[in-house]
Amino acid sequence: MASRPWLSAARSEPGKVRQRNEDAFLNCPEHGLWAVADGMGGHKGGDIASQLIVASLAEMSTEGSFDERLTGLRQCLHWLNRRLGQELTITADRGDSIMGSTVVALLLEGNRAACIWAGDSRCYLWRGQRLYQLSKDHSLQQRLIDEQQMSAEQAQAHPAATALTRAVGGCEHLTLDILELRVYPGDTFLLCSDGLYQGLGCDTLGTALSLASPQLALKRLFDSALRGRARDNLTAVVIRQ
């Protein structure tokens, strides 16, 4: 593991409109593993799906090399996709119910990092006074930008812009995206659900992540988000050495 321990802070709020919080987070700095999961809104059991993902990741083995742990993380998410898609859906009141969740997870060890995700929960990196979005949304809006060459504003205007194109439990075969990178001193990571970043600009995110500690960064993020509409659940994890 890294010579200096990772420091992190995590928080989740239902927001101003929704009564139920379907987000969940994992905050395990001692194991170099963090995650945010956002249960699919409007579907029965979204909160169950997100909590199951987080609980399953928390139970993963911490033994082995970085590469072995990353393989285990992928296998765990594929197993969860099968379980959510088959076993749990069958027990729902309606046979056509979907039980699913986005996930974004971060694995850190020494100077190595891996971000793995499905859906539109995001991973950001604050490095050298610049904000980088490491993950790329699996959403209809992003697909319209990529495949139809639409501007972000045009794609956002589509009535189904926020529809997910990937999620754990969303379809029979799960495709995960993985980004591996080298970690440098001063790097700060942010994992968050779409409810948090939708109401905040890059400048606001960067300003928060530049603060002295994960706790201060997290407070700034939530203070800013809750000054806005906060129509969705809000979840964030901030990680740095």
N, C-alpha and C positions, 0 to 999 in steps of 0.2 A: 504494500500500500504506500501511499505518498508519505513523505517524511513529516509533513505538516498535515494535521487532520482537516478534513473538509468541514466547514461550518454551513449550516443551512437553517432556514425558517420556512414554515408552511402555514397556510390559512385557507379556510373555505367558508363562504357565506352564501345564503340562499339568494341574496339580492333584494331588490325592492318590490318585485312583482310576484315571483314564484314562492309558494309556501313550502314546497318540498325541495330539498337539495339533492340533486342526482349526481353531483360531482363527488370525487373521492381523491385522496392523495396518499402517497407513500413518502416518508421522510426518514431515511435510514443512513445518515452520514457515516456511521460506524462501519457500514458495509459498502459504502460508495454507491448506493442505489436510491434513486428517487423516481417518482412517477406521478402523473395526473391522469385521471380517467373521468370522462364526462358521459354519463348515461344518456342514451338517445332520447331526447325530449319528445313527449307525446306517446311514447311506447310504454306498454306495461312493463314494469320491472327494470327501468333504467337505473334506478338507484341500487338495485340488487346486482346488476351487471358490473357497475363501476366498483362497488365494494368488493365483489368477488375477485376482480382483477387485482386490486390493490392487496387484498389478503393473500392471494396466491403468489404474487411477486414477493411479498414479505417472507413467505415460507421457503423460498428458493435457497438452495445450498450456496454458501459463501466460499466453499472450497474450490480449488482448481485455479487455473490461469485465467487471465482476462478473457482470452478467446473462448475458453471453455464456459466461462460464466455468460458470455454474450450468446453463445449457442444455446445454453440453458434458458436464457431469457426468451429467445425466439421460440424455442420448443414449448415453453410455458404458455406463451400467447397463442400459439397454434392450437394447443390443447384446450385452452379456454374458449377459442372460437368454436371448436367442435362441441364443447359442452354447452355453451350458450345457445348454439344453433340447433342442437338436437334435444338433449335431455331436458333443459329448463323450459324450452318453448312448449314441449309436449304437455307440461304440467299447467300451462297457462289456461285461463278460462276459455279463451278463443284459440283455436288451432292455428290461426294465421298470425298470431301475435309475434312480434319480434322483440327479442331481449338482447340489447347490444350496447356498446360503449366505445367511444374513442379511447385511445391511450397514447401517451407520450412518456417514454422512460429514458433516464440518463444513467449510464454506468461509468464510473470514474475509478481509475487506479493508477497511481503514479502520474506520469505525463500522458496517459491515454484516456480518451473519452469516446463513448459511443452513444449516439442518440437513436432510438428506435421508435417508430410511431405508425399509427393507422388512424385516420380521421383528421379533424381540424384543431385538436389541441396542439399547442406549439412549444418549440424549444428555441429560445433566443440566447445569444452569446454577446456579452458586453466586453469588448477588448480594445485597448488603446483608444478609449473615448469614442468608440464607434459601436453601433448596434447591428448585429447580424441575425437574421432569421435563419436558423439552421434547418428547421423542418419546412416542408412544403405541404399545404393543405390538400387533403383528399376530399375535395368538395366540388360541386357542380360549377361554382364560381371560378375556381382555379382551372377546371377543365376547359371552360369557355375561353379563358385568357390564353391557355396553352394551345388549344386546338382550333379555336375560331378567331384568334388574334384580336379578341375584344380588349378594350381598355378595362381597367379595374372598375371604373364607374359604370360602364356598359354592362359588365358581367354582374355587378352588384344589383343592377336594376331588374335582373331576371327574377320572375316570381318564385323560382325554386333555387335561388342562388346558394342558400345555406344547406341544401341537401347534401348529405355525405355520400361519397363514392366508395369509401372504405370504412369499416368499423369492425371491432371484435364482436362476433356474433351476427354481423350484418349479412353475411352470405356464406355459402358452403366453403369456398376456398379463400382464405385470408392471404393477402399480399402485404408484407411489411416493408417499409423503407428503413434503411439503416445508414447512418452517416458516422464515419469514424474520423477523429481528428486528434491532433496533438494539443495538449494543455500547456499554457504558459502562465507564469506568475501574474497575478492580478486578474485573471479571467473570472468572470461572473456569469453564471447560467440562470436562466429563468424558464421554468416549465409553467404553463398556464392553460386554462380552458378558454374557449372562445368568448365566454361571458366577460372575462377580464379584459382581453386585448381589444375587443370590438369597440369599446368606448374610449380607448386611449390611443393617442398617436405615438409614433416612434420617439419623438422628443420627450414625451412624458415617461415612456418606458426607460429610455436611456438615462434621464435625470434621476429616476428612482434607483436604477442599478448602479449609479456612480456613487451612491451614499456609502457611509463607512462600514455598515454591517448588513447582513441579510435581514435582520429584524427591522432596521430603519427603512431599507428598501421596500420590504413587504408592507410596512405601514403607509409609506408614500403611495404605493400602487393602489392599495385599497381605499385610502382617503380620496384619491383622484377618481377611482371608478365609482365610488358611492356618492360622489358629488354629481355624477351623471345619472342617466336613466336606470342603469343596473337592472335591465329587464330579465337577465338570465342569471343563473348561478355563477359565482365568482370563485375561482380557485387558483392559487399560485404557490410555487415553491422557488425560493431563491437560494443558490448554492455558490459558495466561494471558499478559497483557502484563507 
